[in-house]
Amino acid sequence: RFDKAYLAYPPLLRSVGCESCHGPGKEHTTAPERFKVSRYPQEAICLTCHTPEHDDNFEYASKVLTISCPSE
Protein backbone atom coordinates (compact mmCIF):
# COMPACT_ATOMS: atom_id res chain seq x y z
CA ARG A 1 0.00 0.00 0.00
CA PHE A 2 1.33 3.44 -0.90
CA ASP A 3 1.18 6.09 1.83
CA LYS A 4 0.48 9.53 0.35
CA ALA A 5 2.13 11.15 3.39
CA TYR A 6 5.39 9.91 1.90
CA LEU A 7 5.15 12.64 -0.74
CA ALA A 8 5.38 15.27 1.99
CA TYR A 9 8.80 14.00 3.06
CA PRO A 10 11.79 16.15 2.14
CA PRO A 11 13.42 14.81 -1.06
CA LEU A 12 16.51 13.58 0.83
CA LEU A 13 14.35 11.35 3.02
CA ARG A 14 12.40 9.74 0.19
CA SER A 15 15.27 7.36 -0.50
CA VAL A 16 15.29 6.06 3.08
CA GLY A 17 13.52 2.72 3.04
CA CYS A 18 12.24 0.48 5.80
CA GLU A 19 15.33 -1.74 5.65
CA SER A 20 17.57 1.23 6.45
CA CYS A 21 16.32 1.10 10.01
CA HIS A 22 14.52 -2.19 10.50
CA GLY A 23 16.72 -4.75 8.81
CA PRO A 24 16.53 -7.25 5.94
CA GLY A 25 12.83 -7.36 5.06
CA LYS A 26 13.11 -9.51 1.94
CA GLU A 27 15.24 -12.08 3.71
CA HIS A 28 12.89 -11.97 6.69
CA THR A 29 9.90 -12.91 4.54
CA THR A 30 11.71 -15.95 3.17
CA ALA A 31 13.35 -17.11 6.44
CA PRO A 32 11.90 -15.21 9.43
CA GLU A 33 13.60 -17.43 12.01
CA ARG A 34 17.00 -16.71 10.49
CA PHE A 35 16.62 -13.04 9.52
CA LYS A 36 15.06 -10.90 12.21
CA VAL A 37 13.71 -7.40 11.72
CA SER A 38 13.39 -4.88 14.49
CA ARG A 39 10.14 -3.05 15.16
CA TYR A 40 12.13 -0.54 17.21
CA PRO A 41 15.66 0.08 15.89
CA GLN A 42 18.50 0.67 18.31
CA GLU A 43 19.34 4.28 19.11
CA ALA A 44 22.71 4.03 17.33
CA ILE A 45 20.93 3.23 14.07
CA CYS A 46 18.61 6.23 14.46
CA LEU A 47 21.51 8.54 15.21
CA THR A 48 23.17 7.82 11.88
CA CYS A 49 20.54 10.10 10.29
CA HIS A 50 19.02 11.99 13.22
CA THR A 51 22.03 14.21 13.78
CA PRO A 52 21.81 17.70 15.32
CA GLU A 53 22.16 19.24 11.85
CA HIS A 54 19.17 17.27 10.50
CA ASP A 55 17.01 16.86 13.60
CA ASP A 56 18.00 19.18 16.42
CA ASN A 57 15.34 17.94 18.85
CA PHE A 58 15.64 14.18 18.39
CA GLU A 59 15.01 12.27 21.61
CA TYR A 60 15.23 8.55 21.04
CA ALA A 61 13.12 7.45 24.02
CA SER A 62 10.07 9.43 22.98
CA LYS A 63 10.48 9.29 19.19
CA VAL A 64 10.99 5.52 18.96
CA LEU A 65 7.47 5.05 20.33
CA THR A 66 6.02 6.98 17.38
CA ILE A 67 7.40 4.67 14.72
CA SER A 68 4.69 3.37 12.47
CA CYS A 69 4.69 1.26 9.36
CA PRO A 70 2.82 2.56 6.32
CA SER A 71 1.82 -1.01 5.45
CA GLU A 72 -0.05 -1.57 8.72
N, CA, C, O and CB atoms as a CASP TS submission, in Angstrom:
PFRMAT TS
TARGET T0000
AUTHOR 0000-0000-0000
METHOD Language model
MODEL 1
PARENT N/A
ATOM      1  N   ARG     1       0.842  -1.181   0.000  1.00  0.00           N
ATOM      2  CA  ARG     1       0.000   0.000   0.000  1.00  0.00           C
ATOM      3  C   ARG     1       0.883   1.239   0.000  1.00  0.00           C
ATOM      4  O   ARG     1       1.868   1.296   0.736  1.00  0.00           O
ATOM      5  CB  ARG     1      -0.956   0.001   1.216  1.00  0.00           C
ATOM      6  N   PHE     2       0.553   2.203  -0.794  1.00  0.00           N
ATOM      7  CA  PHE     2       1.325   3.441  -0.895  1.00  0.00           C
ATOM      8  C   PHE     2       0.749   4.474   0.067  1.00  0.00           C
ATOM      9  O   PHE     2      -0.457   4.721   0.071  1.00  0.00           O
ATOM     10  CB  PHE     2       1.321   3.984  -2.354  1.00  0.00           C
ATOM     11  N   ASP     3       1.597   5.064   0.867  1.00  0.00           N
ATOM     12  CA  ASP     3       1.184   6.087   1.832  1.00  0.00           C
ATOM     13  C   ASP     3       1.418   7.462   1.219  1.00  0.00           C
ATOM     14  O   ASP     3       2.564   7.837   0.971  1.00  0.00           O
ATOM     15  CB  ASP     3       1.960   5.940   3.182  1.00  0.00           C
ATOM     16  N   LYS     4       0.363   8.211   0.975  1.00  0.00           N
ATOM     17  CA  LYS     4       0.483   9.530   0.351  1.00  0.00           C
ATOM     18  C   LYS     4       1.278  10.512   1.202  1.00  0.00           C
ATOM     19  O   LYS     4       1.830  11.478   0.674  1.00  0.00           O
ATOM     20  CB  LYS     4      -0.890  10.095   0.079  1.00  0.00           C
ATOM     21  N   ALA     5       1.343  10.281   2.511  1.00  0.00           N
ATOM     22  CA  ALA     5       2.126  11.155   3.390  1.00  0.00           C
ATOM     23  C   ALA     5       3.602  11.133   3.000  1.00  0.00           C
ATOM     24  O   ALA     5       4.342  12.080   3.266  1.00  0.00           O
ATOM     25  CB  ALA     5       1.960  10.728   4.862  1.00  0.00           C
ATOM     26  N   TYR     6       4.015  10.046   2.370  1.00  0.00           N
ATOM     27  CA  TYR     6       5.392   9.907   1.900  1.00  0.00           C
ATOM     28  C   TYR     6       5.781  11.070   0.985  1.00  0.00           C
ATOM     29  O   TYR     6       6.928  11.516   1.013  1.00  0.00           O
ATOM     30  CB  TYR     6       5.571   8.571   1.165  1.00  0.00           C
ATOM     31  N   LEU     7       4.865  11.553   0.194  1.00  0.00           N
ATOM     32  CA  LEU     7       5.148  12.638  -0.738  1.00  0.00           C
ATOM     33  C   LEU     7       5.462  13.952  -0.034  1.00  0.00           C
ATOM     34  O   LEU     7       6.041  14.856  -0.636  1.00  0.00           O
ATOM     35  CB  LEU     7       3.981  12.830  -1.666  1.00  0.00           C
ATOM     36  N   ALA     8       5.085  14.063   1.230  1.00  0.00           N
ATOM     37  CA  ALA     8       5.376  15.272   1.994  1.00  0.00           C
ATOM     38  C   ALA     8       6.778  15.241   2.599  1.00  0.00           C
ATOM     39  O   ALA     8       7.247  16.250   3.125  1.00  0.00           O
ATOM     40  CB  ALA     8       4.344  15.453   3.094  1.00  0.00           C
ATOM     41  N   TYR     9       7.447  14.098   2.528  1.00  0.00           N
ATOM     42  CA  TYR     9       8.802  13.998   3.064  1.00  0.00           C
ATOM     43  C   TYR     9       9.748  14.874   2.259  1.00  0.00           C
ATOM     44  O   TYR     9       9.549  15.050   1.057  1.00  0.00           O
ATOM     45  CB  TYR     9       9.287  12.536   3.057  1.00  0.00           C
ATOM     46  N   PRO    10      10.769  15.425   2.893  1.00  0.00           N
ATOM     47  CA  PRO    10      11.792  16.147   2.141  1.00  0.00           C
ATOM     48  C   PRO    10      12.440  15.194   1.125  1.00  0.00           C
ATOM     49  O   PRO    10      12.576  14.004   1.408  1.00  0.00           O
ATOM     50  CB  PRO    10      12.867  16.751   3.105  1.00  0.00           C
ATOM     51  N   PRO    11      12.834  15.686  -0.027  1.00  0.00           N
ATOM     52  CA  PRO    11      13.415  14.807  -1.060  1.00  0.00           C
ATOM     53  C   PRO    11      14.552  13.915  -0.558  1.00  0.00           C
ATOM     54  O   PRO    11      14.661  12.769  -0.994  1.00  0.00           O
ATOM     55  CB  PRO    11      13.924  15.644  -2.197  1.00  0.00           C
ATOM     56  N   LEU    12      15.393  14.404   0.336  1.00  0.00           N
ATOM     57  CA  LEU    12      16.507  13.582   0.835  1.00  0.00           C
ATOM     58  C   LEU    12      16.037  12.377   1.636  1.00  0.00           C
ATOM     59  O   LEU    12      16.752  11.379   1.727  1.00  0.00           O
ATOM     60  CB  LEU    12      17.427  14.422   1.692  1.00  0.00           C
ATOM     61  N   LEU    13      14.848  12.457   2.215  1.00  0.00           N
ATOM     62  CA  LEU    13      14.347  11.346   3.020  1.00  0.00           C
ATOM     63  C   LEU    13      13.567  10.329   2.199  1.00  0.00           C
ATOM     64  O   LEU    13      13.306   9.227   2.681  1.00  0.00           O
ATOM     65  CB  LEU    13      13.476  11.870   4.128  1.00  0.00           C
ATOM     66  N   ARG    14      13.199  10.661   1.003  1.00  0.00           N
ATOM     67  CA  ARG    14      12.399   9.742   0.190  1.00  0.00           C
ATOM     68  C   ARG    14      13.160   8.490  -0.213  1.00  0.00           C
ATOM     69  O   ARG    14      12.552   7.486  -0.584  1.00  0.00           O
ATOM     70  CB  ARG    14      11.911  10.445  -1.046  1.00  0.00           C
ATOM     71  N   SER    15      14.477   8.541  -0.144  1.00  0.00           N
ATOM     72  CA  SER    15      15.267   7.360  -0.498  1.00  0.00           C
ATOM     73  C   SER    15      15.529   6.460   0.707  1.00  0.00           C
ATOM     74  O   SER    15      16.123   5.392   0.556  1.00  0.00           O
ATOM     75  CB  SER    15      16.589   7.785  -1.116  1.00  0.00           C
ATOM     76  N   VAL    16      15.102   6.868   1.885  1.00  0.00           N
ATOM     77  CA  VAL    16      15.293   6.058   3.083  1.00  0.00           C
ATOM     78  C   VAL    16      14.159   5.038   3.140  1.00  0.00           C
ATOM     79  O   VAL    16      12.991   5.396   3.289  1.00  0.00           O
ATOM     80  CB  VAL    16      15.329   6.948   4.381  1.00  0.00           C
ATOM     81  N   GLY    17      14.518   3.781   3.021  1.00  0.00           N
ATOM     82  CA  GLY    17      13.517   2.720   3.038  1.00  0.00           C
ATOM     83  C   GLY    17      13.440   2.048   4.393  1.00  0.00           C
ATOM     84  O   GLY    17      14.253   2.308   5.280  1.00  0.00           O
ATOM     85  N   CYS    18      12.468   1.196   4.540  1.00  0.00           N
ATOM     86  CA  CYS    18      12.244   0.480   5.799  1.00  0.00           C
ATOM     87  C   CYS    18      13.482  -0.280   6.255  1.00  0.00           C
ATOM     88  O   CYS    18      13.809  -0.294   7.442  1.00  0.00           O
ATOM     89  CB  CYS    18      11.081  -0.484   5.651  1.00  0.00           C
ATOM     90  N   GLU    19      14.175  -0.918   5.297  1.00  0.00           N
ATOM     91  CA  GLU    19      15.334  -1.736   5.649  1.00  0.00           C
ATOM     92  C   GLU    19      16.483  -0.916   6.201  1.00  0.00           C
ATOM     93  O   GLU    19      17.348  -1.455   6.891  1.00  0.00           O
ATOM     94  CB  GLU    19      15.802  -2.507   4.448  1.00  0.00           C
ATOM     95  N   SER    20      16.511   0.374   5.913  1.00  0.00           N
ATOM     96  CA  SER    20      17.575   1.232   6.448  1.00  0.00           C
ATOM     97  C   SER    20      17.589   1.192   7.968  1.00  0.00           C
ATOM     98  O   SER    20      18.649   1.271   8.587  1.00  0.00           O
ATOM     99  CB  SER    20      17.399   2.678   5.963  1.00  0.00           C
ATOM    100  N   CYS    21      16.433   1.071   8.555  1.00  0.00           N
ATOM    101  CA  CYS    21      16.322   1.100  10.010  1.00  0.00           C
ATOM    102  C   CYS    21      15.940  -0.247  10.623  1.00  0.00           C
ATOM    103  O   CYS    21      16.372  -0.584  11.725  1.00  0.00           O
ATOM    104  CB  CYS    21      15.312   2.128  10.411  1.00  0.00           C
ATOM    105  N   HIS    22      15.138  -0.999   9.903  1.00  0.00           N
ATOM    106  CA  HIS    22      14.524  -2.190  10.501  1.00  0.00           C
ATOM    107  C   HIS    22      15.158  -3.516  10.129  1.00  0.00           C
ATOM    108  O   HIS    22      14.847  -4.542  10.735  1.00  0.00           O
ATOM    109  CB  HIS    22      13.111  -2.238  10.127  1.00  0.00           C
ATOM    110  N   GLY    23      16.039  -3.513   9.148  1.00  0.00           N
ATOM    111  CA  GLY    23      16.717  -4.754   8.806  1.00  0.00           C
ATOM    112  C   GLY    23      16.252  -5.382   7.502  1.00  0.00           C
ATOM    113  O   GLY    23      15.486  -4.776   6.753  1.00  0.00           O
ATOM    114  N   PRO    24      16.715  -6.597   7.231  1.00  0.00           N
ATOM    115  CA  PRO    24      16.532  -7.254   5.938  1.00  0.00           C
ATOM    116  C   PRO    24      15.113  -7.799   5.723  1.00  0.00           C
ATOM    117  O   PRO    24      14.846  -8.967   6.006  1.00  0.00           O
ATOM    118  CB  PRO    24      17.524  -8.378   5.805  1.00  0.00           C
ATOM    119  N   GLY    25      14.226  -6.968   5.234  1.00  0.00           N
ATOM    120  CA  GLY    25      12.831  -7.356   5.057  1.00  0.00           C
ATOM    121  C   GLY    25      12.620  -8.491   4.081  1.00  0.00           C
ATOM    122  O   GLY    25      11.853  -9.411   4.364  1.00  0.00           O
ATOM    123  N   LYS    26      13.282  -8.446   2.938  1.00  0.00           N
ATOM    124  CA  LYS    26      13.106  -9.509   1.942  1.00  0.00           C
ATOM    125  C   LYS    26      13.565 -10.848   2.505  1.00  0.00           C
ATOM    126  O   LYS    26      12.872 -11.857   2.380  1.00  0.00           O
ATOM    127  CB  LYS    26      13.883  -9.179   0.650  1.00  0.00           C
ATOM    128  N   GLU    27      14.732 -10.843   3.120  1.00  0.00           N
ATOM    129  CA  GLU    27      15.242 -12.081   3.710  1.00  0.00           C
ATOM    130  C   GLU    27      14.330 -12.559   4.834  1.00  0.00           C
ATOM    131  O   GLU    27      14.128 -13.761   5.009  1.00  0.00           O
ATOM    132  CB  GLU    27      16.669 -11.878   4.238  1.00  0.00           C
ATOM    133  N   HIS    28      13.785 -11.622   5.587  1.00  0.00           N
ATOM    134  CA  HIS    28      12.889 -11.970   6.695  1.00  0.00           C
ATOM    135  C   HIS    28      11.645 -12.702   6.191  1.00  0.00           C
ATOM    136  O   HIS    28      11.179 -13.649   6.826  1.00  0.00           O
ATOM    137  CB  HIS    28      12.479 -10.706   7.467  1.00  0.00           C
ATOM    138  N   THR    29      11.111 -12.265   5.058  1.00  0.00           N
ATOM    139  CA  THR    29       9.899 -12.913   4.543  1.00  0.00           C
ATOM    140  C   THR    29      10.171 -14.336   4.063  1.00  0.00           C
ATOM    141  O   THR    29       9.275 -15.180   4.080  1.00  0.00           O
ATOM    142  CB  THR    29       9.310 -12.090   3.403  1.00  0.00           C
ATOM    143  N   THR    30      11.396 -14.601   3.637  1.00  0.00           N
ATOM    144  CA  THR    30      11.715 -15.949   3.171  1.00  0.00           C
ATOM    145  C   THR    30      12.211 -16.860   4.285  1.00  0.00           C
ATOM    146  O   THR    30      12.027 -18.074   4.203  1.00  0.00           O
ATOM    147  CB  THR    30      12.750 -15.881   2.084  1.00  0.00           C
ATOM    148  N   ALA    31      12.834 -16.310   5.325  1.00  0.00           N
ATOM    149  CA  ALA    31      13.348 -17.109   6.438  1.00  0.00           C
ATOM    150  C   ALA    31      13.273 -16.295   7.732  1.00  0.00           C
ATOM    151  O   ALA    31      14.304 -15.862   8.247  1.00  0.00           O
ATOM    152  CB  ALA    31      14.812 -17.567   6.162  1.00  0.00           C
ATOM    153  N   PRO    32      12.057 -16.082   8.265  1.00  0.00           N
ATOM    154  CA  PRO    32      11.901 -15.207   9.434  1.00  0.00           C
ATOM    155  C   PRO    32      12.659 -15.656  10.677  1.00  0.00           C
ATOM    156  O   PRO    32      13.057 -14.825  11.492  1.00  0.00           O
ATOM    157  CB  PRO    32      10.463 -15.097   9.771  1.00  0.00           C
ATOM    158  N   GLU    33      12.862 -16.959  10.830  1.00  0.00           N
ATOM    159  CA  GLU    33      13.595 -17.434  12.008  1.00  0.00           C
ATOM    160  C   GLU    33      15.085 -17.132  11.908  1.00  0.00           C
ATOM    161  O   GLU    33      15.772 -17.047  12.926  1.00  0.00           O
ATOM    162  CB  GLU    33      13.386 -18.933  12.190  1.00  0.00           C
ATOM    163  N   ARG    34      15.577 -16.972  10.706  1.00  0.00           N
ATOM    164  CA  ARG    34      16.999 -16.711  10.488  1.00  0.00           C
ATOM    165  C   ARG    34      17.307 -15.224  10.382  1.00  0.00           C
ATOM    166  O   ARG    34      18.332 -14.762  10.885  1.00  0.00           O
ATOM    167  CB  ARG    34      17.467 -17.415   9.238  1.00  0.00           C
ATOM    168  N   PHE    35      16.418 -14.469   9.723  1.00  0.00           N
ATOM    169  CA  PHE    35      16.624 -13.035   9.520  1.00  0.00           C
ATOM    170  C   PHE    35      15.564 -12.261  10.296  1.00  0.00           C
ATOM    171  O   PHE    35      14.394 -12.237   9.915  1.00  0.00           O
ATOM    172  CB  PHE    35      16.573 -12.672   8.007  1.00  0.00           C
ATOM    173  N   LYS    36      15.974 -11.650  11.352  1.00  0.00           N
ATOM    174  CA  LYS    36      15.059 -10.900  12.212  1.00  0.00           C
ATOM    175  C   LYS    36      15.010  -9.439  11.768  1.00  0.00           C
ATOM    176  O   LYS    36      16.005  -8.880  11.306  1.00  0.00           O
ATOM    177  CB  LYS    36      15.492 -11.003  13.698  1.00  0.00           C
ATOM    178  N   VAL    37      13.843  -8.840  11.916  1.00  0.00           N
ATOM    179  CA  VAL    37      13.711  -7.404  11.725  1.00  0.00           C
ATOM    180  C   VAL    37      13.331  -6.808  13.067  1.00  0.00           C
ATOM    181  O   VAL    37      12.777  -7.489  13.930  1.00  0.00           O
ATOM    182  CB  VAL    37      12.652  -7.057  10.618  1.00  0.00           C
ATOM    183  N   SER    38      13.630  -5.554  13.231  1.00  0.00           N
ATOM    184  CA  SER    38      13.387  -4.881  14.491  1.00  0.00           C
ATOM    185  C   SER    38      12.259  -3.871  14.352  1.00  0.00           C
ATOM    186  O   SER    38      12.332  -2.962  13.526  1.00  0.00           O
ATOM    187  CB  SER    38      14.654  -4.197  14.984  1.00  0.00           C
ATOM    188  N   ARG    39      11.226  -4.030  15.151  1.00  0.00           N
ATOM    189  CA  ARG    39      10.142  -3.046  15.161  1.00  0.00           C
ATOM    190  C   ARG    39      10.688  -1.704  15.630  1.00  0.00           C
ATOM    191  O   ARG    39      10.354  -0.657  15.076  1.00  0.00           O
ATOM    192  CB  ARG    39       8.970  -3.512  16.074  1.00  0.00           C
ATOM    193  N   TYR    40      11.528  -1.748  16.652  1.00  0.00           N
ATOM    194  CA  TYR    40      12.128  -0.536  17.209  1.00  0.00           C
ATOM    195  C   TYR    40      13.644  -0.612  17.060  1.00  0.00           C
ATOM    196  O   TYR    40      14.299  -1.329  17.816  1.00  0.00           O
ATOM    197  CB  TYR    40      11.730  -0.351  18.704  1.00  0.00           C
ATOM    198  N   PRO    41      14.213   0.113  16.100  1.00  0.00           N
ATOM    199  CA  PRO    41      15.658   0.077  15.895  1.00  0.00           C
ATOM    200  C   PRO    41      16.422   0.613  17.105  1.00  0.00           C
ATOM    201  O   PRO    41      15.899   1.401  17.893  1.00  0.00           O
ATOM    202  CB  PRO    41      16.027   0.876  14.656  1.00  0.00           C
ATOM    203  N   GLN    42      17.646   0.176  17.229  1.00  0.00           N
ATOM    204  CA  GLN    42      18.495   0.668  18.315  1.00  0.00           C
ATOM    205  C   GLN    42      18.816   2.138  18.088  1.00  0.00           C
ATOM    206  O   GLN    42      18.835   2.617  16.954  1.00  0.00           O
ATOM    207  CB  GLN    42      19.799  -0.163  18.418  1.00  0.00           C
ATOM    208  N   GLU    43      19.065   2.836  19.174  1.00  0.00           N
ATOM    209  CA  GLU    43      19.341   4.276  19.108  1.00  0.00           C
ATOM    210  C   GLU    43      20.503   4.596  18.177  1.00  0.00           C
ATOM    211  O   GLU    43      20.457   5.590  17.453  1.00  0.00           O
ATOM    212  CB  GLU    43      19.638   4.816  20.498  1.00  0.00           C
ATOM    213  N   ALA    44      21.539   3.772  18.185  1.00  0.00           N
ATOM    214  CA  ALA    44      22.710   4.031  17.329  1.00  0.00           C
ATOM    215  C   ALA    44      22.321   4.060  15.856  1.00  0.00           C
ATOM    216  O   ALA    44      22.884   4.839  15.087  1.00  0.00           O
ATOM    217  CB  ALA    44      23.794   2.963  17.561  1.00  0.00           C
ATOM    218  N   ILE    45      21.380   3.235  15.455  1.00  0.00           N
ATOM    219  CA  ILE    45      20.926   3.230  14.067  1.00  0.00           C
ATOM    220  C   ILE    45      20.206   4.540  13.757  1.00  0.00           C
ATOM    221  O   ILE    45      20.440   5.147  12.712  1.00  0.00           O
ATOM    222  CB  ILE    45      19.995   2.019  13.794  1.00  0.00           C
ATOM    223  N   CYS    46      19.338   4.974  14.660  1.00  0.00           N
ATOM    224  CA  CYS    46      18.605   6.230  14.460  1.00  0.00           C
ATOM    225  C   CYS    46      19.565   7.415  14.338  1.00  0.00           C
ATOM    226  O   CYS    46      19.366   8.310  13.515  1.00  0.00           O
ATOM    227  CB  CYS    46      17.621   6.466  15.620  1.00  0.00           C
ATOM    228  N   LEU    47      20.598   7.404  15.164  1.00  0.00           N
ATOM    229  CA  LEU    47      21.514   8.540  15.208  1.00  0.00           C
ATOM    230  C   LEU    47      22.413   8.655  13.983  1.00  0.00           C
ATOM    231  O   LEU    47      23.123   9.650  13.839  1.00  0.00           O
ATOM    232  CB  LEU    47      22.362   8.445  16.428  1.00  0.00           C
ATOM    233  N   THR    48      22.399   7.671  13.107  1.00  0.00           N
ATOM    234  CA  THR    48      23.170   7.821  11.875  1.00  0.00           C
ATOM    235  C   THR    48      22.536   8.877  10.971  1.00  0.00           C
ATOM    236  O   THR    48      23.233   9.512  10.181  1.00  0.00           O
ATOM    237  CB  THR    48      23.270   6.473  11.134  1.00  0.00           C
ATOM    238  N   CYS    49      21.234   9.068  11.080  1.00  0.00           N
ATOM    239  CA  CYS    49      20.539  10.097  10.289  1.00  0.00           C
ATOM    240  C   CYS    49      20.044  11.261  11.147  1.00  0.00           C
ATOM    241  O   CYS    49      20.101  12.418  10.730  1.00  0.00           O
ATOM    242  CB  CYS    49      19.360   9.477   9.549  1.00  0.00           C
ATOM    243  N   HIS    50      19.565  10.950  12.331  1.00  0.00           N
ATOM    244  CA  HIS    50      19.023  11.987  13.217  1.00  0.00           C
ATOM    245  C   HIS    50      20.161  12.670  13.971  1.00  0.00           C
ATOM    246  O   HIS    50      20.343  12.484  15.174  1.00  0.00           O
ATOM    247  CB  HIS    50      17.997  11.383  14.215  1.00  0.00           C
ATOM    248  N   THR    51      20.911  13.459  13.225  1.00  0.00           N
ATOM    249  CA  THR    51      22.025  14.213  13.776  1.00  0.00           C
ATOM    250  C   THR    51      21.524  15.611  14.134  1.00  0.00           C
ATOM    251  O   THR    51      20.471  16.023  13.647  1.00  0.00           O
ATOM    252  CB  THR    51      23.221  14.280  12.767  1.00  0.00           C
ATOM    253  N   PRO    52      22.246  16.341  14.966  1.00  0.00           N
ATOM    254  CA  PRO    52      21.811  17.702  15.315  1.00  0.00           C
ATOM    255  C   PRO    52      21.592  18.595  14.094  1.00  0.00           C
ATOM    256  O   PRO    52      20.727  19.471  14.125  1.00  0.00           O
ATOM    257  CB  PRO    52      22.832  18.347  16.226  1.00  0.00           C
ATOM    258  N   GLU    53      22.351  18.392  13.030  1.00  0.00           N
ATOM    259  CA  GLU    53      22.161  19.242  11.854  1.00  0.00           C
ATOM    260  C   GLU    53      20.911  18.881  11.045  1.00  0.00           C
ATOM    261  O   GLU    53      20.427  19.702  10.266  1.00  0.00           O
ATOM    262  CB  GLU    53      23.377  19.152  10.964  1.00  0.00           C
ATOM    263  N   HIS    54      20.386  17.673  11.219  1.00  0.00           N
ATOM    264  CA  HIS    54      19.173  17.267  10.501  1.00  0.00           C
ATOM    265  C   HIS    54      17.941  17.204  11.389  1.00  0.00           C
ATOM    266  O   HIS    54      16.818  17.333  10.901  1.00  0.00           O
ATOM    267  CB  HIS    54      19.387  15.927   9.860  1.00  0.00           C
ATOM    268  N   ASP    55      18.135  17.008  12.675  1.00  0.00           N
ATOM    269  CA  ASP    55      17.012  16.856  13.602  1.00  0.00           C
ATOM    270  C   ASP    55      17.483  17.324  14.980  1.00  0.00           C
ATOM    271  O   ASP    55      17.915  16.522  15.808  1.00  0.00           O
ATOM    272  CB  ASP    55      16.494  15.361  13.648  1.00  0.00           C
ATOM    273  N   ASP    56      17.393  18.619  15.203  1.00  0.00           N
ATOM    274  CA  ASP    56      17.996  19.178  16.418  1.00  0.00           C
ATOM    275  C   ASP    56      17.207  18.918  17.696  1.00  0.00           C
ATOM    276  O   ASP    56      17.648  19.319  18.773  1.00  0.00           O
ATOM    277  CB  ASP    56      18.165  20.645  16.252  1.00  0.00           C
ATOM    278  N   ASN    57      16.060  18.264  17.610  1.00  0.00           N
ATOM    279  CA  ASN    57      15.336  17.943  18.850  1.00  0.00           C
ATOM    280  C   ASN    57      15.012  16.455  18.935  1.00  0.00           C
ATOM    281  O   ASN    57      14.001  16.069  19.523  1.00  0.00           O
ATOM    282  CB  ASN    57      14.041  18.763  18.941  1.00  0.00           C
ATOM    283  N   PHE    58      15.861  15.628  18.354  1.00  0.00           N
ATOM    284  CA  PHE    58      15.636  14.175  18.389  1.00  0.00           C
ATOM    285  C   PHE    58      15.895  13.627  19.776  1.00  0.00           C
ATOM    286  O   PHE    58      16.980  13.798  20.332  1.00  0.00           O
ATOM    287  CB  PHE    58      16.530  13.459  17.367  1.00  0.00           C
ATOM    288  N   GLU    59      14.896  12.969  20.327  1.00  0.00           N
ATOM    289  CA  GLU    59      15.009  12.274  21.611  1.00  0.00           C
ATOM    290  C   GLU    59      14.566  10.844  21.381  1.00  0.00           C
ATOM    291  O   GLU    59      13.377  10.573  21.218  1.00  0.00           O
ATOM    292  CB  GLU    59      14.149  12.969  22.737  1.00  0.00           C
ATOM    293  N   TYR    60      15.509   9.942  21.368  1.00  0.00           N
ATOM    294  CA  TYR    60      15.234   8.549  21.036  1.00  0.00           C
ATOM    295  C   TYR    60      14.082   7.961  21.849  1.00  0.00           C
ATOM    296  O   TYR    60      13.164   7.375  21.276  1.00  0.00           O
ATOM    297  CB  TYR    60      16.476   7.721  21.250  1.00  0.00           C
ATOM    298  N   ALA    61      14.114   8.107  23.154  1.00  0.00           N
ATOM    299  CA  ALA    61      13.124   7.454  24.021  1.00  0.00           C
ATOM    300  C   ALA    61      11.687   7.812  23.663  1.00  0.00           C
ATOM    301  O   ALA    61      10.809   6.950  23.703  1.00  0.00           O
ATOM    302  CB  ALA    61      13.383   7.822  25.461  1.00  0.00           C
ATOM    303  N   SER    62      11.440   9.052  23.318  1.00  0.00           N
ATOM    304  CA  SER    62      10.068   9.430  22.978  1.00  0.00           C
ATOM    305  C   SER    62       9.762   9.206  21.496  1.00  0.00           C
ATOM    306  O   SER    62       8.641   8.832  21.153  1.00  0.00           O
ATOM    307  CB  SER    62       9.825  10.889  23.340  1.00  0.00           C
ATOM    308  N   LYS    63      10.721   9.425  20.628  1.00  0.00           N
ATOM    309  CA  LYS    63      10.481   9.290  19.188  1.00  0.00           C
ATOM    310  C   LYS    63      10.319   7.836  18.752  1.00  0.00           C
ATOM    311  O   LYS    63       9.529   7.543  17.855  1.00  0.00           O
ATOM    312  CB  LYS    63      11.618   9.926  18.414  1.00  0.00           C
ATOM    313  N   VAL    64      11.064   6.921  19.383  1.00  0.00           N
ATOM    314  CA  VAL    64      10.990   5.523  18.963  1.00  0.00           C
ATOM    315  C   VAL    64       9.576   4.974  19.156  1.00  0.00           C
ATOM    316  O   VAL    64       9.166   4.056  18.445  1.00  0.00           O
ATOM    317  CB  VAL    64      12.005   4.672  19.748  1.00  0.00           C
ATOM    318  N   LEU    65       8.849   5.513  20.087  1.00  0.00           N
ATOM    319  CA  LEU    65       7.475   5.055  20.328  1.00  0.00           C
ATOM    320  C   LEU    65       6.490   5.531  19.257  1.00  0.00           C
ATOM    321  O   LEU    65       5.360   5.046  19.196  1.00  0.00           O
ATOM    322  CB  LEU    65       7.008   5.533  21.688  1.00  0.00           C
ATOM    323  N   THR    66       6.908   6.469  18.420  1.00  0.00           N
ATOM    324  CA  THR    66       6.020   6.982  17.380  1.00  0.00           C
ATOM    325  C   THR    66       6.232   6.309  16.028  1.00  0.00           C
ATOM    326  O   THR    66       5.583   6.665  15.044  1.00  0.00           O
ATOM    327  CB  THR    66       6.213   8.466  17.235  1.00  0.00           C
ATOM    328  N   ILE    67       7.130   5.348  15.981  1.00  0.00           N
ATOM    329  CA  ILE    67       7.405   4.667  14.719  1.00  0.00           C
ATOM    330  C   ILE    67       6.157   3.920  14.274  1.00  0.00           C
ATOM    331  O   ILE    67       5.533   3.198  15.052  1.00  0.00           O
ATOM    332  CB  ILE    67       8.609   3.695  14.857  1.00  0.00           C
ATOM    333  N   SER    68       5.813   4.107  13.027  1.00  0.00           N
ATOM    334  CA  SER    68       4.686   3.368  12.468  1.00  0.00           C
ATOM    335  C   SER    68       5.055   2.879  11.080  1.00  0.00           C
ATOM    336  O   SER    68       5.914   3.454  10.411  1.00  0.00           O
ATOM    337  CB  SER    68       3.408   4.245  12.421  1.00  0.00           C
ATOM    338  N   CYS    69       4.414   1.838  10.669  1.00  0.00           N
ATOM    339  CA  CYS    69       4.692   1.255   9.363  1.00  0.00           C
ATOM    340  C   CYS    69       3.555   1.615   8.420  1.00  0.00           C
ATOM    341  O   CYS    69       2.392   1.375   8.746  1.00  0.00           O
ATOM    342  CB  CYS    69       4.871  -0.289   9.459  1.00  0.00           C
ATOM    343  N   PRO    70       3.860   2.185   7.259  1.00  0.00           N
ATOM    344  CA  PRO    70       2.816   2.556   6.318  1.00  0.00           C
ATOM    345  C   PRO    70       2.011   1.371   5.802  1.00  0.00           C
ATOM    346  O   PRO    70       0.911   1.554   5.280  1.00  0.00           O
ATOM    347  CB  PRO    70       3.420   3.280   5.167  1.00  0.00           C
ATOM    348  N   SER    71       2.542   0.154   5.940  1.00  0.00           N
ATOM    349  CA  SER    71       1.816  -1.008   5.445  1.00  0.00           C
ATOM    350  C   SER    71       0.834  -1.569   6.472  1.00  0.00           C
ATOM    351  O   SER    71       0.060  -2.472   6.154  1.00  0.00           O
ATOM    352  CB  SER    71       2.793  -2.082   5.036  1.00  0.00           C
ATOM    353  N   GLU    72       0.856  -1.054   7.679  1.00  0.00           N
ATOM    354  CA  GLU    72      -0.054  -1.568   8.719  1.00  0.00           C
ATOM    355  C   GLU    72      -1.338  -0.783   8.763  1.00  0.00           C
ATOM    356  O   GLU    72      -2.214  -1.077   9.576  1.00  0.00           O
ATOM    357  CB  GLU    72       0.613  -1.529  10.088  1.00  0.00           C
TER
END
